[in-house]
Structures are given as C-alpha cells and as structure tokens.
Amino acid sequence: MLFTLRPGRTAGAQPTAPLNPAAPPLQSASPALLPDSTRRTPPAPVLRPARPVVLQLLTEAADRPLLRPYRYRTTLPDSLAALREVRTLVLALQADAYLTASADEIRWRRDTLRVQLYVGEKFRWARLRNGNLGDGLLTRAGYREKLFREQPLQPQEWARLQQNILREAENQGYPFATIGLDSVALRGADVEGRIVLRRGPAVVFDSLQIVGKTKTRARFLTKYLQLEPNQPFSQQRVQEAARRLRQLPYLQLKAEPEVRFARGRARVYFLLEDRTSNQFDAIVGVLPNPNPGIGQKRIQLTGDVTINLRNIGGGGKGLGVQWRKLDANSQLLDAQYVHPAFLGTPLELDGSFNLLKQDTLFLTSRPRLQLAYPLANAGRLSFFVEWRNSRLLTTDTTLRQLPVNVDSRFTSYGLAYTWSTLDDPYLPRRGLLATGQGSIGTKRISKNANLNEALYEGLALRSTQVSLGLRVEQYFRVGRSGVLLARLRGEALVNERLFLNDLFRVGGLATLRGFNELNYYASQYAVGTAEFRQFTGPDAYVFLFVDQGYLRRDLPTDTLPHDTPTGLGAGLSFRTGAGQFQFVYALGRDQQQKFALNAGKIHFGITSRF
C-alpha cells in the first residue's frame, strides 16, 4: 500500500544531500605521481580527530509540538552519525502513523547539519473490513475490529497482521497465498479498505523421504511426526517435526527439512544419520562404612549397571534395564519398554517396572503403564496408571505399636507433561527441559498376620493419597566452551498417615551428590543444583557443582522432620575407546555430619554406547 500525497515526497525515502563546498572533505586528494627517477615517498598524512557535528532541525511551527516526545541527539560525534540520527527520527515518525514524514532538504554549514524536516498528517484507519477471509482465520491471526477502527495506521501492526494471516493460510494447505487491500478509500488522512486473501492452489502432503544412512523406517517417522499423506500441508508441522527429531537420542538431523512442491503435493526430505545410542553403563561407588561390624571393612562398594537398547528394528522401540546395589543388602531394579506409534497412531505406549529391596526390612514393587501423546512445540502429554505394592520382610512380634513400615497397596491415576528444547539429548549446551506430573489414588493398608491386630485400631486402612513431581533444568552458554546448568527438582506426597516405606528416596549421584545412594527418606523434598561445565572437546569437560536440598518427613515418630543437606564437589568426563568415562568427587553436609575429606564420596564409571 503506497500513499503519495505530496509531489516529489515518498514515505520512508531518504533525500540525498546536495554538494556543499563548506562541508568537510571525506578523503584527502592523492598527490600526483612523479617520474620514477624523481619519485619520493610522500609524507604520512596528519590524522586529525573528527569534530562533533551539531544537528539542527527546521520544521513548521505546527509540527514542533509533535516532535517533543521523540528523543534525538543534537550533538553527534561525526557526520555519518548525524545522518543516521536523522534517518532514525524519520523512521520513528513513520512507524507512529506519520506516513509522509521525510527530510526534505539537508545542508551542511561547516560543522552544522541543517535539516528541513516535514512531519505531515497522522494517518488512521477509518475502518478495515473483512473481504473474503473467514472469521475464524482472522480471529486466529489476531484481528480485532476495534484495533482497526478510528485508530492510528501503524505500518508495523498492519505488517504483523498480514504475516499472521499468511502463516494461518500456509498451515491450512495454502503455502502460496498472498494478501492485500481492496476497495481502498482515502479521505484526508483516513484510510478505509478490505482485506483480501488470494489463497492460490491447495497443497497436501505427498510423502516423507529420508536421505542419509539410517536404519529408521520412513513408515515409522510418518506416524511419529504426523506427516500423513493427503493431509493439508502445514509449515508448522514441518517445523514441529524438526524439533521432535532433535529430541530423539538415536537420530541426528544434519540439516533443516527441505520441502519440494509439485502438482499440488508437498514432499518433505529429511537428512538423517544414526547416532550411537545403545548404552551400557557400569559405575562403581566407593563409600565409607559408617558403622563397620565385626569382620566388615571400613569401605563398601556399590554398583550401577544399565543397559539401554534404542530404535530396535528401526521402529523407534526401546528397552532398558538398570540394576543398582545400594549397600551390602539393598538392591534396586528398573525395567522399561517404549513403543512409539502404537497401533499406527501418534500415541506412545510406555511400560515400566521398579523393584526395591531395602535390607531385610521391606520389598516394594511398582509397575506403571503410560500412554503419551506428542504436542506442538516439543511438548508431550501423558496419562498413566501406577500400582505400588510394599510388604514387610521381617516383623517383630513383640512390638506394642505399629512399626515404621507397613504392608500397603496404592493404585494411582495421573497426568504428566514434558517440554524440551535441548539442543542435544546427551551433552546439551543450551535449552530448557521441564517435566511435571500429578497423580491421585487410594492407599490400602493390609494387616500383617505376624503383628497383633490391636495395633491397627484407630488407623484408617483406606485413604486418599496425592503425589506431585516437578523438574526444571536450564542450560546456558558461558563464553565459547562453558555451560552453566541450573536445575530444580522436587516431589511431594500428601496423605493423612505416612509410613517409612511410602516415602521418596533421595541421595546419591542422580539426586543429591555427596551422600550415599538413596540415603534419605522424604515425604517432600526439593533439590536445587548449580553446575558449571568447561568443555575441552566435543565429548570432554570438567565441572564444579553444588547441590542444595530441603527434606521433610511427615512421620509421627520422627525426631528430625527437617533437614537441609548440601553437597559440593568436582569431576571430569571424557571419551575413551571403551566409552564415556566419568569421575566425581563430592562432599556432603547435613544436620548429622559436617564437610570432611574422610567422608567424601567417589563415583567413577564408563558409559559405552554402541
């Protein structure tokens, strides 16, 4: 849309300054060349500092009050800065609906720049009507009639509306749509018109093409990325597909997707390569034994073995098993199976199983079934059901009150949401990861046959229990090779009567470093982490960290219901021929222990990917 109200003046044009002999020269004249026999080296020119330039604006008397809200400098360091200041002022006036504002005449007088500035009238929308667009499309594009009725005509707002409409059109199968104004009427400074959209040919998705060396099947990616043939083309879906591919640990997107159009169909090309994602971990922990018995050593070894198989058969399926030896008599087992594109749908089926044997006290099993649906912008919404069954391994028949552990069953139903913008799933350097979940269910307490039944009198054997969880971590780049990790995670368990084997387990390399694995029981906890990583190579870095925790236990017999443990330390990680080696040394402090070198925790291990 072009408004031409004054001859020889176009909105946004920058007039050319006439030549002025009084203006300072931009460059000294070069000396004439002498014959070779008499040529001498000319003396070096004397560099003189640039003198400040004074800017004077000449305007009509009626325009002077209009310039008061605009801040501009009257003294500039040089002539180029003065011309830029004039241009910035003219653009600011045009952005505020003074569409015909211009610098009509520019004259130099020694160190003074005199500008004849024309402001002009302030244009406004008399009315902007809907031409052939649906009301739904205009509403999604951000159109509100009151914003375009007797309001200033700001080019940025009009351009933003056009971009939003075109974006909506290309996401509904019209990538070649154009937009413009029709029936434009200009009455003084009032503009009236209709928005007209020329949609162009309708386009649908044709197929998905994979370029590169990968075993991943195109059929799986078509379902996973939701790029079904014969569906209306959507640029937003193509961009979402690229974001989702970057979150897969077994694929690497080497370039942005390429779309080729032909005969009303769009074919999407992805340049992919497989990455080594199958994982085998073996980590050994060396911990001091706080209470060594007769014949026991002063140190104890713990272990952590993990096996993860990803993208099985090129269909995105995953299988993982993890076994951990927490201490001499405690063990933990985790198993998980992931099946994406379940039954040919975008849904992802996830089944997991957790088994904890805590010394000779109790055994807890926790199977879980989850169904996830991918959302836009790298998000995922999940629904899950979880069964938790805990039973005592030994009992004391002489007890006169209930023990801290009881036999119980808990069935819960919940929702979880995950959002990730990490640039790499293994060694991220920037991005955000946020997960949250909540569940509610019924807890049933079972009477143990080895305990006196009278101990259960007054205890509600059936009650409602709520569980909440949150984890947020942000990665920031620091300089060329530094990364700062800020993380917050926590969980809460709410019930009228909690027992020790109901609580969360906190501590160790995965949650709170500087302490034994799963050292703490907590009904509510929060752990904040600050970690700085200095990369010395693509897969090598050294790091410093501090973990600050807050723990709470809602048990009637607990003498220390609160604690604020702190862990700090350092470590390194680098790639070897056998895999990624990691070494961590950490110290811990809480209400019962202080920082001490002889109580430090050492963790080291190798993560092998194949």
N, C-alpha and C positions, 0 to 999 in steps of 0.2 A: 504494500500500500504506500503510495507516494503522494505527498501533499506539496503543491507548488503554488504558493500564494503571492510571492514577490518575485518579479523578474530577476534572473541572474542570481538567485539565492536558493540553495538546496539544503534541506535539513541534514546536518551532520557533515557538510563539506568543510574542508579546511582551506581558506584562501591562501594564495601564495603571496609572500611579502615582496613588494617592489624593491628594485635595487636602490640602495641608498649610499652615496659616496661617504657619508659620515659614519656609516656602520663600520665596526672594526673588521679588518680582513680576517678570513678564516685560515689563510695559509700565506706565508711569505713567498714572494716571487723568486724563482730559481735564477741564479746568476748565469750569464751567458758563458758558453763553453769556449775556451781559448784553444789555439793550436796545441798539439801535443808538446812541441818544444818549449812553449811558454806557459803551459798549464800549471797552475798552482792549486794546492788544496785550499778550498775556501774556508774561512774561519767558521767555527761552530756557531750556529745561531744562539742568541741570548734568549733563554726561556723566561718569559715574564708571567707572573701569576695572573690568572683570569680575574678580571674585575667584576664585582657584583653588578647585576642588571636590575634596574628599577622598572616595575610593571605599572603602567597607568591605563586604566580602563575608562574609555569615554562612552557614556551612554546617555540616552534621553532621560529627561528629568522624571518621567513616569516610570521608567524601568529601574531607577536606583533603589527604591524600597524593596523590589523583588530580589535584588542581589544580596541583601543583608543576611539571609540565612546561610548563604554559601561562603564557606571558609576558603579563601585563596591567599597565597603569599604575594606580597607586593615587592619583596626584595629576593632575588634569585641569585644563585652562585654564578651562572653563566647564561649565555643566550639560548642554548638548547633547553635548559631547564625552564626558561621563561616561556618558550613556545609550547613546551609540554604542559605548563600550568594553564595556558590559555585553552589548549585543546581539552584538558580535563574539565575545565569550567563549562565549556560549550556542551560536552557530552553529558554532564550532570544536569544542565538545563533541559536538554532534550529528553533525558530519562524522566524528568518531572513534568512531562507533557508540554513543554515549550518546544514544539517540534521544529519550528523555523528559526530557532536561535542560531546565531552564526557570528563569526568575527569578520566584519565587512572589510576592514582596512587595517593593515599593520604597517607601522612606520618606525624606523629606528632614528633616534636622535642621540648620538654619542652612546652613553651607557643607559639610555632610557628607551623602553619599548612601549609605544603608544598604540593602543588597540581600540578601534571603533567597534563596540560590541552591540549587537542587536539581540534583544530578548524576544520580542514578539508576543503573540497571544498564547494563552494556555488552552490547549485543546482538551475536549472532553467527549465522552461517549454520551450521545443523546439516547441511543438505545442500540443494543446489539442483539439481534433476533436469531432464533434457530431457523436455519434453512431446511436442509434435508437430513439432519442428524437426529437419531433417536434420543429421547430424553434421558434414557439410561446411560448412553455413551457420554453425553455432555456432563451428566452428574458425576460419573467416574473420573472424567477429565478435570474436574474441579470448577466447572462453570456454575456461577451463581448470578442470577439476573441482576441482583442489587449491586454487584460489583461492576456491572457494565451499563448502568442506567444513571445518567447525570453524574458520572464520576470522571476524574481526570484520565485522559488517554495516555497511559504509560506504556511505552513500547515493550518493556520487559515483561509486563503482565500479559500483554497480547501474544508475545512470542512464546511464553510459557504455556498459555492455553493451547496454542497451535501444536506445540510439541506433545502435550498430554493427549490431545485428540489423535494425533498420528500414532502415538505409542499404543493407544487403545485399539486403533484400527489394525495395526500390524500384529497385535496379539489376538485378533479375531479372524485372521485369514486374509488380510488385505495389506501386504507389505509395501505395495506401490501406490498407496493412497496419497493424495495431495489435498491441500486445504486452502481456502481463500475467502475473500469478501465479495459479496454480490449485492447489487442494488445499493451502492454507496451513495449517500446524500450528504452534502457538506453545506451547512447553513451557518455562515460565520465561522465560529470555532467549534461548532457542534457537529459530531460525526454520527451517522446512522448507517447501519448495514446489516446484512445477513451472513451467517457462517454457512459456507457450502463445502461439503466434503465430496471429493471425487474418488471413489473407492478403488477404481481400477479392477483388474482381474482377480478373482478369488483364487487362493492358493491353498493346497493341502499338502500334508507331509507325504512323501513318497516312500523312502526307506532310510535306514541308518547304515552307513558304510564305515568300516573300521580299517584304518591304514596303519600299518606297523606290525611288529612282531609281538603277538599276544595270543594266548590260548582262549581268551574270553570270547564267548559266543555272542554274535550280534543279536540273536533272539532274546537272550537274557538281558542285554543292555536296552533293547527296545522296551521291554516291560519295566525294567528298573528305572529308566529315565523318562518313561511315559511319553515316548515319541512314536505313537501308534500311526501306521499308515492310514491315509484317507481322513485323518483328523485335521481340522483347520490349522493352518500354520500359525505359530506363535513364537515371536522372537524371545519373549520372556521364558518360554520353556527351553529354548536352546541355551540361554544363559544359565538357567537353573541346572540344566544337565551338566554343564561345565563345572559348576560349583559342586555338584554331587560327586562327579568323577574325582575331583581333587580330594575328597574325603575318604575314598577307598584306599586302603593300605596296600592293595596288591596291584594297582594300576597307576600309571603316571601319564598325565595329559601333557604332551610335548608342545602343543600349540592350541590356540583358540579354535573352536569348531568353525568349519567352513560350510556355508550353505550355497548350493547351486540350484537355480530356478530354471525350469524348462516346461513349457506347455501346462502351466497351471499347477505344477508339482514342485516340491522342495525336497532335495536330497541333502542330508546332513552328513558331513565327513568328520570323523574324529581320528586324530593322530595319537595313538596309544602305544605304550610299551609296558610289558610286565615288569614288575619290580619284585625283588626277593622279599617275600612277606611271611613265608612259613617260618615259624620261630621255635627255637629250642633254647631254653634258659636253664642254667644250673648255677645257683647262687649259694654260697656257704657263709654263714654268720658265725663270728667268734664272740661270745658273750661271757662275762664273768658270772660265776655261780655264786649268788649272794649267800646261800646257806648250804655249803657242801656237807654232805653226810659222811658217815664212815665209809671209806673206800671210794668216795667220789672225788673227782678232780675239781680244781678251782675254776676251771673254764668249761663251758659247754658249747657244743656245736649245734647249729640249726641249719636247716636246708630248705631250698625252694627250687622245685623243678617244674618247668612249664613247657608244654607242647601245644602249639597253635598251627593248624592247617587251614589255609585260606584259599578261596576260589577253587574249590575242589571240582574237577571236571570242567572248568571254565564257566560254571554256572553261578559263581558267587557264594557258594555254600561254604560254611566254616565250622570247624570242630576244634575245641580246645579243652585241655586238661591241665590242672595245676595241683600239685601236692606240696604241702609245706609241713615241716617238722618244727613245731614251735619251741618245744623243750623236750626233756627226756621222755615224757609220757603223753604229750599232746600233739595231735596231728590235725591237719585241715585239708580237705579235698574239695576242689571246684571243677565242675564239668559244664560245657556249654555247646549247644548246637544252633547254628543260624541258617535259616533257609529263606533267602530273598525271593521275590517274585512268586510268592506262594500261590499255587494253583493258577498260574498265569495272570495274577493280579499284581498291583504295585505293593501289596502288603508283604511284610517281612515277619516270619514266624521265628521265635527265639525261645528255646528251652534251656533251662539251666538247673544245676543241682549242686547244693552245698552241704557238706558233712563236716561237723566239728566234734572231735573227741577231746574233751578237756580233762586231762589227767585221768583220775579214777572217779571223777565226780558225776559227769553227765555226758550224754551224747545227743547232739542236736542235728536234725536233718531239715533241709529247706529247699524243696523243689519249687520251680517257678516257671510259668508259661506266659509268654508275652507276644502280643500282636502289634506291630508298628506300622504306621503309615507316614511316608515322607511328605513333607510340606514344602512350600516355596521358601526360597532364601536359606537353603541348607538346614532346614528345621525338620524335626521328626516327632510325631505324637504317638504315644504307646499306651495301650491298655494291658494290664497284667493281673494275674491271679497268683497268689503265693500261699503255699501251705508250709507251716512250721510246726515241727513235732520235736519236743525235748523230753527225754526220760532220764531218770537217775540211774547211775551205775552201781552205787553203793548207798546204803542207808544206815542210820544209827537208830536202832530200835529203842534206845534209852532216852531219846530226846523228849523234852517236856513242852517244846514249842516248835512251830514249823521251821524247817531248815531254810537256808537262804536260796536253795534250789528246789524246784518242784517239778512234777510231771505236768506238762501242759501241751495244748494244741491251739494253733492260731491260724485261721483262714482269713485272708485279706484280699480286697479288690482295690485297684488303684490306677492312677494315670501318671504318666511321665512325659516330660518334654525335653528335647535336646536340640541345641543350636550351636553350630560350629562354623567358624570362618578361619580355622587354622590353615596356614599355607603348606604344612607338611604334617602327616599324622604321626611320624616318628620323632623328628627333631624340628619342631616348629620354631620359627624365628619371629613371627608376628601373627596376630589373630586372637580371637576370643572363643572360648569353649564354655558353654553354660548348660547345666542339666539340673532339673528339679523334678521331684516326684512326691506324691502323697497317696496314702492308702488308708483304708478303714476296714475293720473286720471284727470278728468275735473271737475272744480268747476263752478257752475252756480248760479248767484245771481238773486233772484227774487225781483221785485219791490213791496214794501208794499203799499196796497191801501190807508192806512191812512197817508202816507207821501207824500209830494209834489214830483211829478215826476221829477221836475227840479233838485232835489238833486242828481239824478243819472247821470246827464250829465257828460261826461268825464270819467266815470267809466266803465271798461271792465266787462261786465256782464258774460263773459265766458273766463276762463283762465285755464292754466295747473298748477297743484299743485303736489308737491312731498313730501312724508313723509318717514322718516328714523328712525329706532329704534335699540338700542343695549343694551344688558345686559350681564355682565360677573361677575361671583362670584366664588371665590376660597376659600375652607375650608382647613386650615392647623391644624394639631395636634400640641399642645404645651404641652409637658410633658405627664403624664398619663391620665389626665382628663380635659385638657384645649383645647379649639378650637379657632382659630383666623379666623374671616371671613373678607375677603377683597372683596368689591363689587363696581362695576362701572356700572351705567345705565344712559341712556340719549336718547333724541328724538329730531328731527329737522323737521320743517315744512317750506317749501320753496314755496312762491307764491308772485306775484308782488303786491298784495294788500290783507293784512290780517285784520280780524276784531276780536274783543274780543272773540266772541263765536266760532271762528275757533281754538283757541289756546288750548294747552295741559293744564291740571290741575295738580299742584304739591303741595305737603304738606300733613302732617298727618302721621299716623302710618305706612302706606305702602310705603311712598316715602321719606319724609323729616320730621323726628320727631322733636318735639319742637314747631310746628306750627299747626294752625287749619287745619282741613281736607280740601284739595283742595284749599288752601289759595291763591296760586299764579297762574297767567296766564303766559304762556311762549310759545314763538314760537320755541325756542331752549333751552334746559336745559341739565345739566349733574350733577349727584349726586354721590359723592364718599363716601363710608362707610367703617369704620374700627370698628369691634366689637369683643370683647373678651368674650368668654363664659367659665365659670368654672363649670363643671358638678359635682354635688354632688350625682348623682344617674343616672340610665338609662334614666329617663324622667324628671330630675330636674337640673336646672342650674341657676346661677346668671350671669349677664352680664353688661359690660360697653360699651358704643358706642359713636361715633362721626360721624355726617353726615355733609359733606361739599358740598354745591351746587353752581352752577353757572347758573343764569337765564338771559334770554334775551327776550325782547318783541319788535318785529318789527311793531310797530303801529305809524302812523304819529303824533298822538296827545299825545303820552306817554312822560311824563316828567322824568321818571326813567326807561330808557330802559335796564339797567343792575342792577343786584343785586347778592350778594354772601352770602346767608344765611348760618348760621351754627347752627346745633343742636347737643346737647350732653346730656347725661343722663345715667341712670342705670335702671335695672329692674331685675325681677326674674320670673321663670316659673317652675311649678311643677305639678305633677299629684295628683288629688284628686279623691274621689269616684264619683263625678259628672263629671269629665273630667280634661283637662289640664288647670290650672289656670295661667294667665299671668298678671303681673303688671309692668307698665312702667311709669317712671317719667322723663320728658325731659324739657330742657330749650332751647330757641331759640334766635338768634341774627341776625338782618339784618340792612339795612340802616335806618329803622324807629324805631327800638327798640333794646335795649341792654339786656344782660343777667340780669334777675331779678327773684327772687324767687316767687314774687307775680304774675308773668306771666307764671309760669310753667304749663305744660300740664300733666295731669294724665290720663292714659288709663289702664283699667283693664277689664278682662272678662274671660270666661270659654269656652274652646273648648271641646265639648263632641263628642267622636267617638263611634259608635255602629255597 
